[in-house]
Amino acid sequence: MGSKDHSFDLVSEVDMQEADNAVQQVKKELAQRFDFKGSQSSVDLDKAEKKITIKTENDFRLKTLVDMLQTKCVKRGVSLKSLKYEDVETGMVGGSVKQVITIQSGIPSDKAKEINKSLKEAKLKVQTQIQGEQVRIQSPKIDDLQAAIAFLKGQNFEIDLQFVNFR
């Protein structure tokens, strides 16, 4: 990187404290809702694993709890693109269902490669460098970086992206 180059980092980060706050709000609402009185429903966040587990009696209640979680996440600034839903597990004791939702943080290498490829195909005058779970984008011209940001904002890589460390 030349001394005159400008750059920014493309990241996908989730504020785990806000994700935890969203889960706590769902738990609070769950305890207060009349339609869930006597229900065997639970919503738990494993911060280390970055997984939210929802357990309840049936698909209808599961959908309601997922909707509640999504609403709280949006209000807390946790992007719904960062939530990856695993298949619903059925056939549990008493016919109950379970859904595990992984909080995707960091840019997976396949997505980083896809981002690189799309920037090259767009013929933008920028260089990209994959650094772990983020992508550094650099160029001698700030205008080219701004064009890259505008381009990336218009794409859907199915993950939440943020632009940081602009210099």
C-alpha positions as CSV (number, residue, x, y, z in Angstrom):
1,M,0.0,0.0,0.0
2,G,1.6,3.3,-1.1
3,S,1.9,6.0,1.4
4,K,-0.7,8.1,-0.6
5,D,-3.3,5.3,-0.7
6,H,-6.6,5.7,1.2
7,S,-8.5,2.7,2.6
8,F,-11.4,1.4,4.6
9,D,-12.2,-1.9,6.1
10,L,-15.4,-3.8,5.2
11,V,-16.6,-5.7,8.3
12,S,-19.7,-7.5,9.5
13,E,-20.0,-7.0,13.3
14,V,-22.8,-7.5,15.7
15,D,-23.0,-5.7,19.0
16,M,-23.5,-8.7,21.3
17,Q,-24.7,-6.5,24.1
18,E,-27.5,-5.3,21.9
19,A,-28.3,-8.9,20.8
20,D,-28.5,-9.8,24.5
21,N,-30.7,-6.8,25.3
22,A,-33.1,-7.9,22.5
23,V,-33.3,-11.4,23.9
24,Q,-33.9,-10.0,27.4
25,Q,-36.7,-7.9,26.1
26,V,-38.3,-10.9,24.4
27,K,-38.1,-12.8,27.7
28,K,-39.7,-10.0,29.5
29,E,-42.5,-9.7,26.9
30,L,-43.0,-13.5,27.0
31,A,-43.5,-13.4,30.7
32,Q,-46.2,-10.7,30.4
33,R,-48.1,-12.0,27.4
34,F,-51.5,-13.5,28.1
35,D,-51.3,-15.8,25.0
36,F,-48.2,-17.4,26.5
37,K,-49.5,-17.9,30.0
38,G,-48.6,-21.4,31.2
39,S,-46.5,-21.9,28.1
40,Q,-43.2,-23.9,28.2
41,S,-41.5,-21.4,26.0
42,S,-37.9,-20.1,26.4
43,V,-35.6,-17.8,24.5
44,D,-31.9,-18.0,25.5
45,L,-28.7,-16.5,24.2
46,D,-25.3,-18.3,24.5
47,K,-22.9,-15.4,24.1
48,A,-19.8,-17.5,23.6
49,E,-21.4,-19.6,20.9
50,K,-23.3,-16.6,19.5
51,K,-26.5,-18.8,19.3
52,I,-30.1,-17.9,20.3
53,T,-32.2,-21.0,21.1
54,I,-36.0,-20.7,21.1
55,K,-38.0,-23.6,22.5
56,T,-41.8,-23.7,22.6
57,E,-44.9,-26.0,22.1
58,N,-45.7,-25.5,18.4
59,D,-44.9,-23.9,15.1
60,F,-47.4,-21.0,15.6
61,R,-45.8,-20.0,18.9
62,L,-42.3,-20.4,17.4
63,K,-43.2,-18.0,14.6
64,T,-44.6,-15.5,17.2
65,L,-41.4,-15.7,19.2
66,V,-39.2,-15.3,16.1
67,D,-41.3,-12.3,15.1
68,M,-40.8,-10.8,18.6
69,L,-37.1,-11.4,18.5
70,Q,-36.8,-9.8,15.0
71,T,-38.7,-6.7,16.2
72,K,-36.5,-6.3,19.3
73,C,-33.3,-6.8,17.2
74,V,-34.4,-4.1,14.7
75,K,-35.1,-1.7,17.5
76,R,-31.7,-2.4,19.1
77,G,-29.8,-2.0,15.8
78,V,-29.0,-5.7,15.3
79,S,-29.4,-6.4,11.6
80,L,-31.7,-9.2,10.6
81,K,-29.1,-10.2,8.0
82,S,-26.8,-11.2,10.8
83,L,-29.3,-13.9,12.0
84,K,-28.9,-17.3,10.4
85,Y,-31.7,-19.7,11.0
86,E,-31.0,-23.4,11.4
87,D,-33.8,-26.0,10.6
88,V,-36.6,-26.2,13.1
89,E,-36.2,-29.3,15.2
90,T,-39.5,-31.1,15.8
91,G,-40.4,-34.4,17.5
92,M,-39.2,-33.2,20.9
93,V,-40.9,-34.3,24.1
94,G,-44.6,-33.3,24.1
95,G,-44.5,-32.3,20.4
96,S,-42.5,-29.2,21.2
97,V,-40.3,-27.4,18.7
98,K,-36.8,-25.8,18.8
99,Q,-35.1,-23.2,16.6
100,V,-31.5,-22.3,16.9
101,I,-30.4,-18.9,15.4
102,T,-26.7,-18.2,14.9
103,I,-25.6,-14.6,15.1
104,Q,-23.3,-14.2,12.1
105,S,-20.3,-12.0,12.9
106,G,-17.3,-11.5,10.6
107,I,-17.2,-12.0,6.9
108,P,-16.9,-15.7,5.9
109,S,-14.2,-16.4,3.4
110,D,-16.7,-17.4,0.6
111,K,-18.5,-14.0,1.0
112,A,-15.1,-12.1,1.1
113,K,-14.2,-13.8,-2.2
114,E,-17.6,-12.9,-3.7
115,I,-17.2,-9.3,-2.6
116,N,-13.7,-9.2,-4.2
117,K,-15.0,-10.7,-7.4
118,S,-17.9,-8.3,-7.7
119,L,-15.6,-5.2,-7.1
120,K,-13.3,-6.5,-9.9
121,E,-16.3,-7.1,-12.3
122,A,-17.6,-3.6,-11.6
123,K,-14.2,-2.4,-12.8
124,L,-13.7,-0.1,-9.8
125,K,-10.2,1.3,-9.4
126,V,-9.6,-0.3,-5.9
127,Q,-7.5,-3.1,-4.5
128,T,-9.0,-5.5,-2.1
129,Q,-7.2,-7.6,0.5
130,I,-8.9,-10.3,2.7
131,Q,-7.7,-10.0,6.3
132,G,-9.3,-12.7,8.4
133,E,-13.0,-11.9,8.8
134,Q,-12.8,-8.5,7.1
135,V,-11.9,-7.0,3.7
136,R,-9.6,-4.0,3.3
137,I,-10.3,-1.9,0.3
138,Q,-7.7,0.7,-0.8
139,S,-7.2,3.2,-3.6
140,P,-5.1,6.3,-4.3
141,K,-8.3,8.3,-4.8
142,I,-11.0,8.9,-2.2
143,D,-13.6,9.2,-5.0
144,D,-12.8,5.6,-6.0
145,L,-13.4,4.4,-2.5
146,Q,-16.6,6.3,-2.3
147,A,-17.7,4.7,-5.5
148,A,-16.8,1.3,-4.0
149,I,-18.9,2.0,-0.9
150,A,-21.9,3.1,-3.1
151,F,-21.5,0.0,-5.2
152,L,-21.3,-2.3,-2.1
153,K,-24.3,-0.7,-0.5
154,G,-26.3,-1.5,-3.7
155,Q,-25.4,-5.2,-3.5
156,N,-26.9,-8.0,-1.4
157,F,-24.3,-10.4,0.0
158,E,-26.8,-11.6,2.5
159,I,-24.7,-10.4,5.4
160,D,-24.8,-7.1,7.2
161,L,-21.8,-4.9,6.2
162,Q,-20.3,-1.9,7.9
163,F,-17.6,0.4,6.5
164,V,-14.9,1.3,9.2
165,N,-11.4,2.8,9.6
166,F,-11.8,5.2,6.6
167,R,-8.4,6.9,6.1
